[in-house]
Amino acid sequence: MIRLVIIEDEELIRLGITTAINQQPDMQMVGIARTGHEGIKLVGDFIPDVVLVDIGLPDISGVDAIRQIKANTSNIKIVVLSSHYAQSIVQSALNAGAESYILKKNNIPLILEAIKSTFYDCKSFLDPDISRQNFFFPTEN
């Protein structure tokens, strides 16, 4: 059973993802937070397997939340769920300790795949739309 916490300020996103996760036989949402500080506290209280973190939180950045979570519990997997796809933001999240990065615009099956790949296979999952941008493989002039 994959135990998850979501840190997301958008109510519709929280509700949709929580509903989808709780329908999975091998997943359970154990904590739901609207802010980074609230999420960090929930992570400390519940020690989930995976944390879904939005980058654009109202109190602190998702990157700062990732750093704080990893500083306290480095074995927890972080999957960023964001609408931001700029190379600098993606790289900052990965450098802070996120294992995977997925865009919110994707369908639920792809988000679930990212969670499972990150947890079960211990593999980083990078959103296909980000990979296609060649952000991590610059071309030579």
NORDA-V210549 format. One record per residue. RES is the residue in one letter. PHI is phi as a letter, one per 20 degrees, with the letter a starting at -180 (none if undefined). PSI is psi in radians with two decimals (999 if undefined). Layout:
res->RES phi->PHI psi->PSI
res->RES phi->PHI psi->PSI
This chain:
res->M phi->none psi->2.16
res->I phi->e psi->2.09
res->R phi->e psi->2.24
res->L phi->c psi->2.65
res->V phi->c psi->2.43
res->I phi->d psi->2.36
res->I phi->d psi->1.78
res->E phi->b psi->2.26
res->D phi->e psi->-0.29
res->E phi->e psi->2.04
res->E phi->g psi->-0.75
res->L phi->f psi->-0.71
res->I phi->f psi->-0.83
res->R phi->g psi->-0.85
res->L phi->f psi->-0.82
res->G phi->f psi->-0.79
res->I phi->f psi->-0.70
res->T phi->f psi->-0.76
res->T phi->f psi->-0.80
res->A phi->f psi->-0.76
res->I phi->f psi->-0.76
res->N phi->f psi->-0.21
res->Q phi->e psi->-0.18
res->Q phi->e psi->2.33
res->P phi->f psi->-0.33
res->D phi->d psi->0.30
res->M phi->c psi->2.60
res->Q phi->b psi->2.23
res->M phi->e psi->2.02
res->V phi->d psi->-0.23
res->G phi->b psi->2.48
res->I phi->c psi->2.18
res->A phi->c psi->2.56
res->R phi->e psi->-0.36
res->T phi->c psi->2.86
res->G phi->f psi->-0.80
res->H phi->f psi->-0.73
res->E phi->f psi->-0.73
res->G phi->f psi->-0.75
res->I phi->f psi->-0.70
res->K phi->f psi->-0.78
res->L phi->f psi->-0.70
res->V phi->f psi->-0.77
res->G phi->f psi->-0.63
res->D phi->f psi->-0.72
res->F phi->d psi->-0.31
res->I phi->l psi->1.17
res->P phi->f psi->3.00
res->D phi->e psi->-0.67
res->V phi->c psi->2.45
res->V phi->c psi->2.22
res->L phi->e psi->2.15
res->V phi->c psi->2.25
res->D phi->e psi->2.57
res->I phi->f psi->-0.71
res->G phi->e psi->1.42
res->L phi->e psi->2.73
res->P phi->f psi->-0.37
res->D phi->d psi->-0.81
res->I phi->c psi->2.84
res->S phi->f psi->2.67
res->G phi->g psi->-0.57
res->V phi->f psi->-0.75
res->D phi->f psi->-0.69
res->A phi->f psi->-0.75
res->I phi->f psi->-0.82
res->R phi->g psi->-0.79
res->Q phi->f psi->-0.71
res->I phi->f psi->-0.82
res->K phi->f psi->-0.56
res->A phi->f psi->-0.55
res->N phi->e psi->-0.54
res->T phi->b psi->1.39
res->S phi->f psi->-0.31
res->N phi->e psi->-0.10
res->I phi->f psi->2.36
res->K phi->e psi->2.43
res->I phi->d psi->2.22
res->V phi->d psi->2.03
res->V phi->f psi->2.33
res->L phi->c psi->1.86
res->S phi->b psi->2.82
res->S phi->e psi->-0.12
res->H phi->e psi->2.28
res->Y phi->c psi->0.19
res->A phi->f psi->2.49
res->Q phi->g psi->-0.75
res->S phi->f psi->-0.64
res->I phi->f psi->-0.81
res->V phi->g psi->-0.82
res->Q phi->f psi->-0.70
res->S phi->f psi->-0.75
res->A phi->f psi->-0.77
res->L phi->f psi->-0.70
res->N phi->f psi->-0.53
res->A phi->f psi->-0.29
res->G phi->p psi->-0.01
res->A phi->f psi->2.41
res->E phi->e psi->-0.58
res->S phi->c psi->2.77
res->Y phi->b psi->2.08
res->I phi->c psi->2.54
res->L phi->e psi->2.47
res->K phi->f psi->-0.51
res->K phi->f psi->-0.19
res->N phi->f psi->2.83
res->N phi->f psi->2.82
res->I phi->g psi->-0.76
res->P phi->g psi->-0.64
res->L phi->f psi->-0.65
res->I phi->f psi->-0.76
res->L phi->f psi->-0.68
res->E phi->f psi->-0.74
res->A phi->f psi->-0.75
res->I phi->f psi->-0.85
res->K phi->f psi->-0.73
res->S phi->f psi->-0.73
res->T phi->f psi->-0.75
res->F phi->e psi->-1.01
res->Y phi->f psi->-0.74
res->D phi->e psi->-0.13
res->C phi->l psi->0.69
res->K phi->d psi->2.53
res->S phi->f psi->2.47
res->F phi->c psi->2.07
res->L phi->d psi->2.24
res->D phi->g psi->2.30
res->P phi->g psi->-0.60
res->D phi->f psi->-0.57
res->I phi->f psi->-0.74
res->S phi->g psi->-0.69
res->R phi->f psi->-0.36
res->Q phi->f psi->-0.13
res->N phi->l psi->0.53
res->F phi->f psi->-0.62
res->F phi->d psi->0.02
res->F phi->c psi->1.28
res->P phi->f psi->2.54
res->T phi->e psi->2.67
res->E phi->e psi->2.60
res->N phi->e psi->999
